[in-house]
Amino acid sequence: MFCSIVFCSLCFWHLVVFVNSDAVKTVSVTEGDTVTLQTNVTQLQEKDLISWTFGHPESRIAEINKEAGNFSTYDDVPDGRFRNRLKLDHQTGSLNITNSRPTDSGLYEMTLKSKKENTFKFSVTVYARLPVPVISSNFSQCSSSSSCSLVCSSVNVDHATLFWYKRNHFVSSITVSDLSINLSLPLEVEYQDKNTYSCVLKNPISNQTRHLNFTQLCHTCPVVSSEGHTHCCDSVEAVLRLVISALMGVAAVTAIVGQ
């Protein structure tokens, strides 16, 4: 009985590493990174056969015949997208895709024929690198209103969300999921609001942030009084006017004393 148990244990040693072979493993990377599809095989056996396929309909992109010593990649199928970018691990049968691209996204299957046949599936998503979002003002010169209208935008993005945050607290968001389009998200900020704002572009694995420079983008227009004098609402200019008035007063007093 003891010998029989040992024998069975050795028979299935190569297979126990494959748990839930029907499950689909999700792999997500950023464009340019290497996609690694791990088989979890520690060491290929002498008579193992492995076939890697991609997409629907399936296209064979790599295969291994361990007994014949054959390790092959088919870079030109289905449309040449993998050319010079497929690498097989001769010890484990794992597949690496270098310099990944969004067009590499899809379903990959590995079929292992050993003492029994097992198929393992990988759902790969390659996300394009995110640009830093841009914040702009709707006013070309200045505004006479009590608030400033801003827009945060990003072009040619997909599977991404644009957020406005006020002191790291969520304000609003907009999402695009399929086609590459332009995203834009408006925001109204009161001139007396001293909070910090930031616009963040996110996808499931990365993000880019732009902080709002309020004084650079939002300017209030000068106000003309009934006497025809111009009063600017900008605090810096108001301070400068006070300093100039004070200097003029000092000069006048000095002139009188000098007489």
C-alpha positions in Angstrom: 0.0 0.0 0.0 2.8 2.4 0.9 4.5 1.8 -2.5 1.3 2.4 -4.4 0.8 5.8 -2.6 4.4 6.8 -3.4 3.9 5.8 -7.0 0.7 7.9 -7.5 2.2 10.9 -5.8 5.1 10.8 -8.3 2.8 10.4 -11.2 0.9 13.6 -10.4 3.9 15.7 -9.2 4.0 17.5 -12.6 0.3 18.3 -12.5 -0.3 19.5 -9.0 1.0 23.0 -9.8 -2.0 23.6 -12.1 -4.9 24.6 -9.9 -8.2 25.8 -11.5 -6.8 25.4 -15.0 -10.2 26.6 -16.4 -9.8 30.0 -14.7 -8.7 33.0 -16.7 -5.7 34.9 -15.2 -5.8 38.7 -15.7 -2.5 40.4 -16.6 -2.3 44.2 -16.9 0.7 46.3 -17.9 1.6 49.7 -19.2 2.6 50.1 -22.8 6.3 49.4 -23.3 6.6 47.0 -20.4 7.2 43.2 -20.8 4.1 41.0 -20.6 5.0 37.8 -18.7 2.6 34.8 -19.0 3.7 32.4 -16.3 2.9 28.7 -16.7 3.9 27.9 -13.1 5.7 24.8 -14.4 9.0 24.4 -12.5 10.6 22.1 -15.1 9.3 20.8 -18.4 9.3 17.0 -18.7 10.9 15.1 -21.5 7.8 14.4 -23.5 5.9 17.7 -22.8 4.2 19.5 -25.7 3.2 23.2 -25.3 1.2 25.4 -27.7 0.6 29.1 -27.2 -2.3 30.8 -29.1 -3.7 34.3 -29.3 -7.1 35.9 -30.2 -10.3 34.8 -31.9 -10.0 33.0 -34.2 -7.0 31.5 -32.5 -3.5 32.0 -34.1 -0.6 29.9 -32.9 2.2 32.2 -31.8 4.6 29.7 -30.1 5.1 26.0 -29.4 7.5 23.7 -27.6 8.3 20.0 -28.3 10.6 19.2 -25.5 11.5 15.7 -26.8 12.5 17.1 -30.2 14.2 20.1 -28.6 12.0 22.4 -30.7 11.3 25.9 -29.2 9.5 28.0 -31.9 7.8 31.4 -32.0 5.7 32.6 -34.9 6.2 36.3 -34.9 4.4 37.0 -38.2 1.0 35.8 -37.1 -1.8 36.8 -37.0 -0.8 40.1 -38.6 2.9 40.5 -37.7 2.1 42.5 -34.5 4.5 40.3 -32.5 7.5 40.4 -34.8 10.8 40.1 -32.9 9.0 40.4 -29.5 8.1 36.8 -28.4 10.5 35.0 -26.1 10.0 31.4 -24.7 11.4 30.2 -21.4 13.0 26.9 -22.3 12.8 25.6 -18.7 9.2 26.5 -17.8 7.5 27.1 -21.1 6.4 30.6 -20.0 5.9 33.3 -22.7 7.3 36.8 -22.6 6.1 39.6 -24.9 8.6 42.5 -25.0 7.9 46.2 -25.7 4.2 45.7 -25.3 1.6 47.6 -27.2 -2.1 48.2 -26.7 -2.8 45.9 -29.8 -1.3 43.0 -27.7 -4.4 43.1 -25.5 -6.6 40.0 -25.8 -6.9 36.4 -24.8 -3.9 34.0 -24.7 -4.1 30.3 -24.2 -1.4 27.8 -23.4 -2.1 24.1 -23.9 0.1 21.6 -22.2 0.1 18.0 -23.3 1.9 15.9 -20.7 0.4 12.9 -18.9 -2.9 14.7 -19.5 -3.9 17.8 -21.4 -4.4 21.1 -19.6 -5.3 24.5 -21.1 -4.6 27.8 -19.3 -6.0 31.2 -20.2 -4.6 34.7 -19.8 -6.6 37.9 -20.4 -4.0 40.6 -21.2 -4.7 44.4 -21.2 -1.9 46.7 -22.3 -2.7 50.3 -21.3 -1.3 53.3 -23.2 0.9 55.6 -21.2 -1.1 58.5 -19.8 -0.3 62.1 -20.6 -0.3 64.8 -18.0 -3.7 66.5 -18.2 -4.0 70.2 -19.2 -5.9 72.9 -17.2 -7.1 75.9 -19.1 -9.4 78.9 -18.4 -12.5 79.8 -20.5 -11.6 83.5 -20.3 -9.0 84.7 -22.8 -8.1 87.8 -20.8 -10.0 88.5 -17.6 -13.4 88.0 -15.9 -15.8 90.4 -14.1 -17.7 87.6 -12.5 -17.2 86.3 -9.0 -15.9 82.9 -10.2 -13.4 81.5 -12.7 -14.4 78.8 -15.2 -11.8 76.2 -15.7 -11.5 73.1 -17.9 -9.2 70.1 -17.4 -8.7 68.0 -20.5 -6.7 65.2 -22.0 -6.6 63.9 -25.6 -6.4 60.5 -27.2 -7.0 58.4 -24.1 -9.0 55.3 -23.5 -10.0 53.2 -20.5 -9.3 56.3 -18.3 -11.1 58.6 -15.9 -10.5 62.3 -15.4 -11.0 63.7 -11.8 -11.1 67.1 -10.1 -9.9 67.1 -6.5 -10.3 69.8 -3.9 -7.7 69.4 -1.1 -7.5 65.7 -2.1 -11.3 65.4 -1.8 -13.3 64.2 -4.8 -15.2 66.9 -6.7 -16.2 65.4 -10.1 -15.1 62.9 -12.8 -15.7 61.7 -16.3 -14.8 58.3 -17.8 -14.0 56.9 -21.3 -13.8 53.2 -21.8 -13.6 52.0 -25.4 -12.6 54.4 -28.2 -9.7 56.9 -27.9 -11.4 60.3 -27.5 -10.8 63.7 -25.9 -11.8 64.1 -22.3 -12.7 67.4 -20.7 -14.1 68.2 -17.2 -15.2 71.8 -16.2 -14.9 73.4 -12.8 -16.1 76.7 -11.3 -13.9 78.2 -8.6 -14.8 81.3 -6.6 -12.1 84.0 -6.6 -12.0 84.1 -2.8 -11.6 80.3 -2.6 -8.1 79.6 -1.2 -8.3 75.8 -1.5 -5.8 73.8 -3.6 -7.2 72.0 -6.6 -5.7 69.3 -8.8 -6.8 67.4 -11.9 -5.9 63.7 -12.1 -6.0 61.3 -15.1 -6.2 57.7 -14.0 -6.5 54.2 -15.5 -6.5 50.9 -13.6 -2.7 50.8 -13.2 -1.3 54.4 -13.3 -2.2 58.1 -13.0 -1.0 61.6 -14.0 -1.6 64.8 -12.0 -1.8 68.5 -12.8 -2.1 71.1 -10.0 -4.1 74.2 -10.5 -2.2 77.5 -10.7 -5.1 79.8 -10.0 -3.3 83.2 -10.2 -1.9 82.3 -13.6 -5.2 81.2 -15.2 -7.8 83.4 -13.5 -7.7 87.2 -13.7 -10.4 89.7 -12.6 -11.1 92.7 -14.8 -10.6 96.3 -13.6 -13.7 98.0 -12.3 -14.4 101.6 -13.4 -16.0 103.9 -10.8 -18.6 106.6 -11.5 -15.8 109.2 -11.4 -14.1 107.5 -14.2 -11.3 106.0 -12.0 -10.2 102.5 -12.6 -10.1 100.2 -9.6 -8.5 96.7 -10.1 -9.8 93.9 -8.1 -6.4 92.2 -8.1 -5.0 92.3 -4.6 -1.4 92.7 -5.7 -2.2 95.8 -7.8 -4.2 97.2 -4.9 -1.2 96.9 -2.6 1.0 98.6 -5.2 -1.4 101.5 -5.4 -1.3 101.9 -1.6 2.5 101.9 -1.6 2.7 104.5 -4.4 0.1 106.7 -2.6 2.1 106.5 0.6 5.4 107.4 -1.2 3.7 110.4 -2.9 2.4 111.5 0.5 5.9 111.3 2.0 7.3 113.3 -0.9 4.7 116.0 -0.5 5.4 116.4 3.3 9.1 116.6 2.6 8.6 119.3 0.0 6.4 121.4 2.4 8.9 121.0 5.3 11.7 122.0 2.9 10.0 125.3 2.2 
